[in-house]
Amino acid sequence: SLPNHRGAEETLNQYIDKGYLNASLVERDNRIRISLTQFTNKTEANSYLSALRTKEGFANAWLLAVSN
């Protein structure tokens, strides 16, 4: 989570520059989070998360489930 829009936008752009082209901001519960990608299938999301956690800097990555 990031405390303000400026920091969130800067961080978002860093991820996009690193190749996470689907990265976006998610604003919920007075928090601004970075989403690297989105899934409609929980199995696919968990598979992506497992692979992501093997990359440097993502050991503590987690899923955010959002219902409409």
The first five atom37 places (N, CA, C, CB, O) and aatype in JSON, in Angstrom:
{
  "aatype": [15, 10, 14, 2, 8, 1, 7, 0, 6, 6, 16, 10, 2, 5, 18, 9, 3, 11, 7, 18, 10, 2, 0, 15, 10, 19, 6, 1, 3, 2, 1, 9, 1, 9, 15, 10, 16, 5, 13, 16, 2, 11, 16, 6, 0, 2, 15, 18, 10, 15, 0, 10, 1, 16, 11, 6, 7, 13, 0, 2, 0, 17, 10, 10, 0, 19, 15, 2],
  "atom_mask": [
    [1, 1, 1, 1, 1],
    [1, 1, 1, 1, 1],
    [1, 1, 1, 1, 1],
    [1, 1, 1, 1, 1],
    [1, 1, 1, 1, 1],
    [1, 1, 1, 1, 1],
    [1, 1, 1, 0, 1],
    [1, 1, 1, 1, 1],
    [1, 1, 1, 1, 1],
    [1, 1, 1, 1, 1],
    [1, 1, 1, 1, 1],
    [1, 1, 1, 1, 1],
    [1, 1, 1, 1, 1],
    [1, 1, 1, 1, 1],
    [1, 1, 1, 1, 1],
    [1, 1, 1, 1, 1],
    [1, 1, 1, 1, 1],
    [1, 1, 1, 1, 1],
    [1, 1, 1, 0, 1],
    [1, 1, 1, 1, 1],
    [1, 1, 1, 1, 1],
    [1, 1, 1, 1, 1],
    [1, 1, 1, 1, 1],
    [1, 1, 1, 1, 1],
    [1, 1, 1, 1, 1],
    [1, 1, 1, 1, 1],
    [1, 1, 1, 1, 1],
    [1, 1, 1, 1, 1],
    [1, 1, 1, 1, 1],
    [1, 1, 1, 1, 1],
    [1, 1, 1, 1, 1],
    [1, 1, 1, 1, 1],
    [1, 1, 1, 1, 1],
    [1, 1, 1, 1, 1],
    [1, 1, 1, 1, 1],
    [1, 1, 1, 1, 1],
    [1, 1, 1, 1, 1],
    [1, 1, 1, 1, 1],
    [1, 1, 1, 1, 1],
    [1, 1, 1, 1, 1],
    [1, 1, 1, 1, 1],
    [1, 1, 1, 1, 1],
    [1, 1, 1, 1, 1],
    [1, 1, 1, 1, 1],
    [1, 1, 1, 1, 1],
    [1, 1, 1, 1, 1],
    [1, 1, 1, 1, 1],
    [1, 1, 1, 1, 1],
    [1, 1, 1, 1, 1],
    [1, 1, 1, 1, 1],
    [1, 1, 1, 1, 1],
    [1, 1, 1, 1, 1],
    [1, 1, 1, 1, 1],
    [1, 1, 1, 1, 1],
    [1, 1, 1, 1, 1],
    [1, 1, 1, 1, 1],
    [1, 1, 1, 0, 1],
    [1, 1, 1, 1, 1],
    [1, 1, 1, 1, 1],
    [1, 1, 1, 1, 1],
    [1, 1, 1, 1, 1],
    [1, 1, 1, 1, 1],
    [1, 1, 1, 1, 1],
    [1, 1, 1, 1, 1],
    [1, 1, 1, 1, 1],
    [1, 1, 1, 1, 1],
    [1, 1, 1, 1, 1],
    [1, 1, 1, 1, 1]
  ],
  "atom_positions": [
    [[0.84, -1.18, 0.0], [0.0, 0.0, 0.0], [0.88, 1.24, 0.0], [-0.95, 0.0, 1.21], [1.97, 1.25, 0.56]],
    [[0.38, 2.26, -0.63], [1.11, 3.52, -0.7], [0.25, 4.64, -0.13], [1.53, 3.84, -2.16], [-0.97, 4.61, -0.26]],
    [[0.89, 5.62, 0.51], [0.13, 6.64, 1.23], [-0.49, 7.74, 0.36], [1.01, 7.27, 2.22], [-1.45, 8.39, 0.79]],
    [[0.03, 7.96, -0.85], [-0.5, 9.05, -1.66], [-0.43, 8.73, -3.14], [0.26, 10.35, -1.37], [0.27, 7.81, -3.57]],
    [[-1.18, 9.5, -3.92], [-1.25, 9.26, -5.36], [0.09, 9.47, -6.06], [-2.3, 10.15, -5.99], [0.43, 8.73, -6.99]],
    [[0.83, 10.46, -5.65], [2.1, 10.74, -6.31], [3.06, 9.55, -6.2], [2.75, 11.99, -5.71], [3.63, 9.11, -7.2]],
    [[3.22, 9.04, -4.99], [4.08, 7.88, -4.79], [3.55, 6.65, -5.5], [0.0, 0.0, 0.0], [4.32, 5.85, -6.03]],
    [[2.24, 6.5, -5.52], [1.62, 5.36, -6.19], [1.87, 5.43, -7.7], [0.11, 5.31, -5.89], [2.21, 4.42, -8.31]],
    [[1.7, 6.59, -8.28], [1.92, 6.75, -9.72], [3.38, 6.48, -10.08], [1.52, 8.16, -10.17], [3.67, 5.85, -11.1]],
    [[4.3, 6.97, -9.26], [5.73, 6.75, -9.51], [6.06, 5.26, -9.46], [6.58, 7.53, -8.49], [6.77, 4.73, -10.32]],
    [[5.54, 4.58, -8.44], [5.78, 3.15, -8.3], [5.14, 2.38, -9.44], [5.25, 2.65, -6.95], [5.73, 1.45, -9.98]],
    [[3.92, 2.76, -9.8], [3.24, 2.12, -10.92], [4.07, 2.23, -12.19], [1.86, 2.76, -11.13], [4.24, 1.24, -12.91]],
    [[4.58, 3.41, -12.47], [5.38, 3.6, -13.68], [6.66, 2.78, -13.65], [5.73, 5.07, -13.85], [7.13, 2.33, -14.7]],
    [[7.24, 2.57, -12.48], [8.43, 1.72, -12.37], [8.1, 0.29, -12.75], [9.0, 1.78, -10.94], [8.88, -0.36, -13.46]],
    [[6.96, -0.22, -12.29], [6.57, -1.58, -12.65], [6.26, -1.7, -14.14], [5.34, -2.01, -11.83], [6.63, -2.69, -14.77]],
    [[5.61, -0.7, -14.7], [5.32, -0.72, -16.14], [6.63, -0.72, -16.92], [4.45, 0.5, -16.54], [6.76, -1.45, -17.91]],
    [[7.6, 0.09, -16.5], [8.91, 0.13, -17.16], [9.63, -1.21, -17.07], [9.77, 1.23, -16.55], [10.45, -1.53, -17.93]],
    [[9.35, -1.99, -16.03], [9.98, -3.3, -15.86], [9.25, -4.39, -16.64], [10.02, -3.68, -14.38], [9.63, -5.56, -16.58]],
    [[8.2, -4.01, -17.37], [7.51, -4.97, -18.23], [6.16, -5.45, -17.72], [0.0, 0.0, 0.0], [5.53, -6.29, -18.37]],
    [[5.71, -4.95, -16.59], [4.4, -5.32, -16.07], [3.36, -4.36, -16.68], [4.37, -5.28, -14.49], [2.86, -3.46, -16.02]],
    [[3.07, -4.59, -17.95], [2.27, -3.65, -18.73], [0.81, -3.58, -18.29], [2.32, -4.03, -20.17], [0.13, -2.6, -18.61]],
    [[0.33, -4.58, -17.57], [-1.05, -4.56, -17.07], [-1.17, -3.98, -15.68], [-1.62, -5.96, -17.08], [-2.25, -4.0, -15.08]],
    [[-0.07, -3.45, -15.15], [-0.09, -2.9, -13.8], [-1.06, -1.72, -13.73], [1.33, -2.46, -13.37], [-1.21, -0.95, -14.68]],
    [[-1.71, -1.6, -12.57], [-2.67, -0.5, -12.38], [-2.79, -0.19, -10.9], [-4.06, -0.87, -12.98], [-2.29, -0.93, -10.05]],
    [[-3.46, 0.9, -10.61], [-3.71, 1.28, -9.22], [-5.08, 0.75, -8.81], [-3.65, 2.83, -9.05], [-6.03, 0.75, -9.58]],
    [[-5.14, 0.29, -7.56], [-6.4, -0.17, -6.98], [-6.62, 0.64, -5.71], [-6.39, -1.73, -6.68], [-5.81, 0.6, -4.79]],
    [[-7.71, 1.37, -5.67], [-8.03, 2.2, -4.51], [-9.24, 1.61, -3.8], [-8.3, 3.67, -4.93], [-10.34, 1.58, -4.33]],
    [[-9.0, 1.16, -2.57], [-10.06, 0.6, -1.74], [-9.69, 0.81, -0.28], [-10.27, -0.92, -2.04], [-8.51, 0.79, 0.09]],
    [[-10.68, 1.02, 0.54], [-10.48, 1.12, 1.99], [-9.43, 2.16, 2.35], [-10.09, -0.23, 2.56], [-8.6, 1.92, 3.23]],
    [[-9.46, 3.3, 1.69], [-8.52, 4.4, 1.94], [-7.06, 4.01, 1.73], [-8.7, 4.9, 3.35], [-6.17, 4.57, 2.37]],
    [[-6.82, 3.07, 0.84], [-5.46, 2.64, 0.51], [-5.29, 2.64, -1.0], [-5.15, 1.24, 1.11], [-6.25, 2.42, -1.75]],
    [[-4.08, 2.88, -1.42], [-3.75, 2.82, -2.84], [-2.77, 1.66, -2.99], [-3.14, 4.19, -3.37], [-1.69, 1.66, -2.39]],
    [[-3.14, 0.69, -3.79], [-2.3, -0.49, -3.99], [-1.92, -0.6, -5.46], [-3.02, -1.77, -3.52], [-2.58, -0.03, -6.33]],
    [[-0.85, -1.33, -5.71], [-0.42, -1.61, -7.08], [-0.87, -3.02, -7.42], [1.12, -1.44, -7.24], [-0.57, -3.97, -6.7]],
    [[-1.56, -3.16, -8.52], [-1.94, -4.46, -9.05], [-1.09, -4.71, -10.29], [-3.48, -4.54, -9.38], [-1.08, -3.88, -11.21]],
    [[-0.39, -5.83, -10.33], [0.43, -6.12, -11.51], [-0.4, -6.66, -12.66], [1.53, -7.11, -11.17], [-0.07, -6.45, -13.82]],
    [[-1.47, -7.35, -12.33], [-2.36, -7.9, -13.35], [-3.67, -8.29, -12.69], [-1.71, -9.13, -14.08], [-3.79, -8.22, -11.46]],
    [[-4.63, -8.71, -13.48], [-5.93, -9.09, -12.95], [-6.34, -10.44, -13.52], [-7.0, -8.02, -13.26], [-5.97, -10.8, -14.64]],
    [[-7.11, -11.17, -12.74], [-7.59, -12.48, -13.16], [-9.07, -12.6, -12.81], [-6.77, -13.62, -12.51], [-9.54, -11.98, -11.86]],
    [[-9.77, -13.41, -13.56], [-11.14, -13.78, -13.21], [-11.18, -15.21, -12.71], [-12.08, -13.6, -14.42], [-12.21, -15.67, -12.23]],
    [[-10.05, -15.92, -12.82], [-9.95, -17.31, -12.41], [-8.97, -17.42, -11.24], [-9.51, -18.2, -13.6], [-7.8, -17.07, -11.37]],
    [[-9.45, -17.9, -10.1], [-8.62, -17.96, -8.9], [-7.44, -18.92, -9.06], [-9.46, -18.39, -7.7], [-6.36, -18.64, -8.54]],
    [[-7.62, -20.01, -9.77], [-6.53, -20.96, -9.99], [-5.4, -20.3, -10.78], [-7.04, -22.21, -10.73], [-4.23, -20.47, -10.44]],
    [[-5.74, -19.56, -11.82], [-4.74, -18.85, -12.62], [-4.04, -17.79, -11.77], [-5.39, -18.2, -13.86], [-2.82, -17.6, -11.88]],
    [[-4.8, -17.1, -10.95], [-4.22, -16.06, -10.09], [-3.22, -16.67, -9.11], [-5.32, -15.32, -9.33], [-2.14, -16.12, -8.9]],
    [[-3.57, -17.79, -8.5], [-2.66, -18.45, -7.55], [-1.41, -18.98, -8.25], [-3.38, -19.6, -6.84], [-0.32, -18.93, -7.68]],
    [[-1.56, -19.47, -9.45], [-0.41, -19.95, -10.22], [0.54, -18.79, -10.53], [-0.87, -20.63, -11.53], [1.75, -18.93, -10.37]],
    [[0.0, -17.67, -10.96], [0.8, -16.47, -11.24], [1.51, -16.01, -9.97], [-0.08, -15.34, -11.8], [2.69, -15.67, -9.99]],
    [[0.77, -16.0, -8.86], [1.34, -15.56, -7.59], [2.51, -16.46, -7.18], [0.26, -15.57, -6.5], [3.55, -15.95, -6.74]],
    [[2.36, -17.75, -7.32], [3.45, -18.67, -6.97], [4.7, -18.39, -7.79], [3.01, -20.12, -7.19], [5.8, -18.38, -7.25]],
    [[4.52, -18.17, -9.08], [5.67, -17.86, -9.95], [6.26, -16.5, -9.6], [5.25, -17.89, -11.43], [7.48, -16.33, -9.59]],
    [[5.41, -15.53, -9.31], [5.88, -14.19, -8.98], [6.71, -14.19, -7.71], [4.69, -13.24, -8.82], [7.72, -13.49, -7.63]],
    [[6.31, -14.97, -6.73], [7.03, -15.0, -5.45], [8.45, -15.54, -5.57], [6.26, -15.84, -4.46], [9.25, -15.36, -4.65]],
    [[8.77, -16.2, -6.67], [10.14, -16.69, -6.88], [11.06, -15.59, -7.4], [10.14, -17.87, -7.85], [12.28, -15.77, -7.43]],
    [[10.49, -14.47, -7.81], [11.28, -13.36, -8.34], [11.74, -12.44, -7.21], [10.46, -12.57, -9.38], [11.04, -12.25, -6.21]],
    [[12.91, -11.88, -7.41], [13.48, -10.98, -6.41], [12.54, -9.8, -6.15], [14.86, -10.47, -6.86], [12.06, -9.16, -7.08]],
    [[12.29, -9.54, -4.89], [11.46, -8.41, -4.5], [9.98, -8.73, -4.39], [0.0, 0.0, 0.0], [9.19, -7.86, -4.02]],
    [[9.59, -9.97, -4.69], [8.17, -10.31, -4.67], [7.85, -11.46, -3.71], [7.71, -10.68, -6.05], [6.78, -12.05, -3.8]],
    [[8.76, -11.77, -2.79], [8.55, -12.89, -1.88], [7.29, -12.72, -1.03], [9.76, -13.04, -0.97], [6.68, -13.71, -0.63]],
    [[6.9, -11.49, -0.77], [5.72, -11.24, 0.07], [4.51, -10.78, -0.74], [6.05, -10.2, 1.12], [3.57, -10.21, -0.18]],
    [[4.52, -11.03, -2.03], [3.38, -10.64, -2.87], [2.13, -11.4, -2.41], [3.68, -10.92, -4.39], [2.22, -12.5, -1.87]],
    [[0.97, -10.8, -2.64], [-0.28, -11.42, -2.22], [-1.39, -11.08, -3.19], [-0.64, -10.98, -0.81], [-1.24, -10.19, -4.04]],
    [[-2.5, -11.78, -3.06], [-3.67, -11.55, -3.91], [-4.66, -10.65, -3.2], [-4.34, -12.88, -4.29], [-4.85, -10.73, -1.99]],
    [[-5.29, -9.8, -3.97], [-6.38, -8.98, -3.47], [-7.63, -9.39, -4.22], [-6.09, -7.44, -3.64], [-7.73, -9.18, -5.43]],
    [[-8.57, -9.98, -3.53], [-9.83, -10.36, -4.15], [-10.79, -9.18, -4.06], [-10.44, -11.63, -3.46], [-11.02, -8.64, -2.98]],
    [[-11.33, -8.79, -5.19], [-12.23, -7.66, -5.25], [-13.54, -8.13, -5.86], [-11.62, -6.49, -6.07], [-13.55, -8.68, -6.96]],
    [[-14.62, -7.91, -5.15], [-15.93, -8.25, -5.7], [-16.64, -6.97, -6.09], [-16.78, -9.06, -4.68], [-16.48, -5.93, -5.45]],
    [[-17.4, -7.05, -7.13], [-18.1, -5.86, -7.63], [-19.42, -5.66, -6.94], [-18.33, -5.96, -9.13], [-20.14, -4.71, -7.24]]
  ]
}
